[in-house]
Amino acid sequence: MRIAIDAMGGDNAPDAIVQGALQAAAEWPDVHIVLIGDRARIEPLLGSSLPGNVEVCHASEVVEPDEEPVRAIRRKKDSSMAVAGRMVRDGEVAAMISAGNTGALMATGLLVVGRLAGIERPALAPMVPTMDNVGVLALDLGANMDAKPEHLLQYALMGSLYRQKVHGMKNPRVGLLNVGTEAKKGNELTKAAYELLEASSVNFIGNIEASAVFRRDCDVLVCDGFAGNIMLKAMEGTANTIFGVLKEEFKRNWRTKLAAAIMMPGLRGLKKTMDYKEHGGAPLLGVSGLVMKSHGSSDALAVKNGVRQTRIALQSSLIESIASEISGK
């Protein structure tokens, strides 16, 4: 299977991207990686002997983090992200991975790769960490700020298939993000979506409050991109604040330093549970090819895990399954 990686996307590009790609190529010989970007910057990072399952495809432009997404993709036709998208669209690769500009990657999925027939709004579906280290697949967390009830139903269908195909869950529980667990809670969007989800084929268990996500009260969390992105940023900010406060407290005196030494193994385990690097990437579900978004500050481990996640999705025919489910065939 051929996977294109945007070597110029992300805070640590191209160094960490290339390192992670080489690690993935060594671990999974059945994966052929196409590194897309500035050849003059990529090739010196590859070492003296290029693995047989890694190649470089030159792209002369880069989509910068602060660029307007749609304009960047339309104007920078030879950007590493746009080239990767075209390769997916044209069948030259089976999937693409990028840690670059999130909005631009959404635009690539919509304008270059294209939506699946029957899908109105693709959704970004990252894993939210949970205390049992299993995680909750949440969608949409930022691809679309507004949504209709029918969009949330499609998110539920796509999310359920992803958890079945990629994570091996038999009958994933689907929850609807809301301000309370009662069926009549929420705004007009969530009330209407509740009725659609209840009548659908997914394993819908009702409304879920944000405070219950870390407990993994559901396996797939459905929401509009506006509410979902706020929830995600609040969770990330809370986790960073807690670890920051603990670090300062542990440096206060010799007693706290001793306590830190005792607690450190447990804290490392907790931090690993909350670490995005362990999950690798978030799929953009609903487009006609597999598009994976890695975290902007991804290191080599995150890139490698992104390839692992993409490989499993390809092996399980995820995109074909979603297309079949949505079309009813």
C-alpha positions in Angstrom: 0.0 0.0 0.0 1.3 3.5 -0.9 0.9 6.3 1.6 1.8 9.9 0.8 3.2 12.0 3.7 3.3 15.8 3.6 7.0 16.2 4.7 6.7 20.0 5.0 3.7 20.2 7.2 3.9 20.7 11.0 6.1 22.5 13.5 8.9 20.0 13.3 9.0 19.5 9.5 10.7 18.1 7.7 13.1 16.5 10.2 10.6 14.8 12.5 8.4 13.8 9.6 11.2 12.1 7.7 12.4 10.3 10.9 8.9 9.0 11.6 8.5 7.9 8.0 11.7 6.0 8.1 10.8 4.3 11.3 7.4 3.3 9.9 9.0 2.0 6.7 11.3 -0.2 8.7 8.5 -1.5 10.9 6.0 -2.2 8.1 7.7 -3.4 4.9 4.3 -3.7 3.1 3.9 0.1 3.3 5.5 2.2 0.6 5.9 5.8 1.7 6.0 8.8 -0.6 7.6 11.8 1.1 6.3 15.0 -0.6 8.1 18.3 -0.3 11.3 20.1 -1.0 13.7 17.5 -2.2 16.8 19.6 -1.3 15.6 19.6 2.4 14.3 16.0 2.6 17.1 14.0 0.9 19.9 15.0 3.3 17.8 13.6 6.2 17.4 10.2 4.6 20.9 9.0 5.1 23.2 7.2 2.7 20.9 4.2 1.8 17.3 5.0 1.0 15.0 2.1 2.0 13.3 0.4 -1.0 9.9 1.3 0.3 10.5 5.1 0.6 10.6 7.6 -2.2 10.7 11.4 -2.5 8.3 13.4 -4.7 9.3 17.0 -5.1 6.9 19.9 -4.3 8.1 23.4 -4.6 5.6 25.2 -2.3 4.5 24.9 1.4 1.2 25.9 2.9 2.1 28.0 6.0 0.3 27.7 9.3 -1.3 31.1 9.2 -2.5 31.1 5.5 -6.2 31.3 4.6 -7.0 27.6 3.9 -9.0 27.7 0.7 -6.9 30.4 -0.9 -3.7 28.5 -0.1 -4.9 25.3 -1.7 -6.3 27.0 -4.8 -3.2 29.2 -5.3 -0.4 26.9 -4.2 -1.0 24.0 -6.7 2.5 22.7 -6.1 2.4 22.7 -2.3 3.2 19.4 -0.6 -0.3 19.2 0.8 -2.0 19.9 -2.6 0.2 17.4 -4.4 -0.5 14.7 -1.8 -4.3 15.4 -2.2 -4.1 15.0 -6.0 -2.2 11.7 -5.6 -5.0 10.4 -3.4 -7.6 11.6 -5.9 -5.9 10.1 -8.9 -5.2 6.8 -7.2 -1.4 7.1 -7.1 -1.5 6.6 -3.4 -4.1 5.0 -1.1 -3.9 7.6 1.6 -2.2 10.8 2.8 -1.0 12.1 6.1 -0.2 15.7 7.1 0.6 17.6 10.2 0.2 20.9 8.5 -2.5 23.7 8.5 -5.7 22.0 9.6 -8.0 24.3 7.7 -6.0 23.7 4.5 -6.1 20.0 5.0 -9.9 20.2 5.3 -9.9 22.2 2.0 -7.7 19.6 0.4 -10.1 16.9 1.4 -13.1 18.8 0.0 -11.7 20.6 -3.0 -9.0 18.2 -4.2 -9.8 14.7 -2.9 -13.6 15.2 -3.0 -16.5 14.1 -0.8 -18.0 10.6 -0.8 -21.4 10.4 -2.6 -24.1 11.0 -0.1 -21.9 12.8 2.5 -22.9 16.4 3.1 -20.2 17.4 5.5 -16.9 15.5 6.2 -15.9 15.4 9.8 -12.5 15.6 11.7 -12.4 12.7 14.1 -9.6 12.7 16.7 -9.3 10.4 19.6 -10.0 12.0 23.0 -8.0 10.2 25.7 -9.8 8.4 28.5 -8.7 7.1 31.9 -8.8 3.5 30.8 -6.4 4.3 27.9 -9.0 3.2 25.3 -10.1 6.6 24.1 -13.3 8.1 22.6 -13.6 8.9 18.9 -15.1 12.3 18.7 -16.5 13.9 15.6 -16.8 16.6 14.4 -14.1 18.5 16.4 -13.4 21.4 14.0 -14.0 20.7 10.3 -17.4 22.3 10.3 -18.6 25.0 12.7 -22.3 24.6 11.9 -24.2 21.4 11.4 -27.6 20.0 10.7 -29.2 17.0 12.5 -28.6 14.9 9.4 -24.9 15.7 9.5 -24.7 14.4 13.1 -26.4 11.2 12.0 -23.8 10.8 9.3 -21.0 11.5 11.8 -22.4 8.7 14.0 -22.5 6.2 11.1 -18.9 7.0 10.0 -17.6 7.1 13.6 -19.1 3.7 14.4 -17.6 2.2 11.2 -14.2 3.6 12.1 -14.2 2.1 15.6 -15.3 -1.2 14.2 -12.8 -1.4 11.3 -9.8 0.3 12.8 -10.2 -0.4 16.5 -11.9 -3.8 16.4 -15.0 -2.8 18.5 -18.0 -5.0 17.9 -20.8 -2.7 18.7 -19.5 0.8 19.6 -21.7 2.9 21.8 -22.6 6.3 20.3 -23.3 9.3 22.5 -24.5 12.8 21.6 -22.6 15.7 23.3 -25.1 17.7 25.3 -25.6 19.8 28.5 -27.5 17.0 30.2 -28.3 13.3 29.9 -32.1 13.7 29.6 -33.6 13.1 26.1 -35.2 16.6 25.9 -32.1 18.5 26.9 -30.2 20.8 24.6 -30.8 23.2 21.7 -32.8 22.6 18.6 -29.9 20.9 16.8 -29.3 18.3 19.6 -33.0 17.6 20.1 -33.6 16.9 16.4 -30.3 14.9 16.2 -31.4 12.8 19.2 -34.5 11.6 17.4 -32.6 10.7 14.2 -29.9 8.8 16.2 -32.5 7.0 18.2 -34.2 5.7 15.1 -30.9 4.8 13.3 -29.0 1.5 13.1 -26.1 2.8 15.3 -25.9 1.7 19.0 -27.1 5.1 20.3 -27.0 5.3 24.1 -28.3 8.9 24.5 -26.9 12.2 25.6 -23.4 12.5 27.1 -22.0 15.4 29.2 -18.5 16.5 28.6 -17.5 15.6 32.1 -18.3 11.9 31.3 -16.0 11.7 28.3 -12.8 10.9 30.3 -14.7 8.0 31.9 -15.5 6.7 28.4 -19.3 6.5 28.9 -19.4 6.1 25.1 -17.1 5.0 22.3 -18.1 7.5 19.7 -19.0 11.0 20.7 -21.1 13.0 18.1 -21.3 16.8 18.1 -21.1 19.9 15.8 -17.6 21.3 15.2 -18.1 24.4 17.2 -19.1 22.7 20.5 -16.6 19.9 19.9 -13.6 22.1 19.3 -14.4 24.1 22.4 -14.6 20.9 24.4 -11.3 19.7 23.0 -9.5 22.9 23.7 -10.9 23.1 27.2 -9.7 19.5 27.9 -6.2 20.2 26.5 -5.9 23.4 28.5 -7.0 21.7 31.7 -4.6 18.9 31.3 -1.6 21.2 30.6 -2.5 23.4 33.5 -2.7 20.5 35.9 0.7 19.1 34.9 2.1 22.6 35.1 0.8 23.2 38.6 2.1 19.8 39.7 5.5 20.5 38.3 5.8 23.7 40.3 4.5 22.2 43.5 6.9 19.3 43.3 9.8 21.7 43.2 8.8 23.6 46.3 11.0 21.9 48.9 12.7 18.6 49.7 9.6 16.9 50.9 7.7 17.7 47.7 10.7 16.6 45.6 10.7 13.3 47.5 7.0 12.9 46.8 7.6 13.6 43.2 10.2 10.8 43.0 7.7 8.4 44.4 4.9 9.5 42.2 6.8 9.9 39.0 6.1 6.5 37.5 2.4 6.9 37.9 2.5 10.5 36.6 4.4 9.4 33.5 1.8 6.8 32.8 -1.0 9.4 33.2 0.9 11.8 30.8 1.3 9.0 28.3 -2.4 8.3 28.5 -3.2 11.9 27.7 -0.5 12.2 24.9 -1.7 12.8 21.4 1.5 11.2 20.0 0.2 7.7 21.0 -2.8 8.1 18.8 -1.0 9.3 15.7 -3.7 11.2 13.8 -7.3 12.0 13.2 -9.1 10.9 10.0 -11.1 13.3 7.9 -14.1 11.0 7.5 -16.5 11.5 4.6 -14.0 12.2 1.7 -13.4 9.7 -1.1 -9.9 8.8 0.0 -8.2 8.3 3.3 -6.9 11.7 4.7 -5.2 11.7 8.1 -4.5 14.8 10.2 -1.5 14.5 12.6 -1.0 17.0 15.4 0.8 20.2 14.4 3.6 19.5 16.8 4.0 15.9 15.9 7.4 14.3 16.6 8.7 11.1 14.9 6.7 8.8 17.2 3.4 10.6 16.3 4.3 10.3 12.6 5.0 6.6 12.9 1.8 6.0 14.8 -0.1 7.9 12.1 1.3 5.5 9.5 0.2 2.6 11.8 -3.3 3.9 12.1 -3.5 4.6 8.4 -2.3 1.1 7.5 -5.0 -0.5 9.6 -7.7 1.7 8.1 -6.5 0.7 4.6 -6.3 -3.0 5.5 -9.9 -2.9 6.8 -11.3 -1.1 3.7 -12.6 1.8 5.8 -13.5 4.2 3.0 -15.3 1.5 1.0 -17.3 0.5 4.1 -18.4 4.1 4.7 -19.3 4.5 1.1 -21.4 1.3 1.2 -23.1 2.3 4.5 -24.0 5.8 3.3 -25.3 4.6 -0.1 -27.2 1.7 1.5 -25.7 -0.8 -0.9 
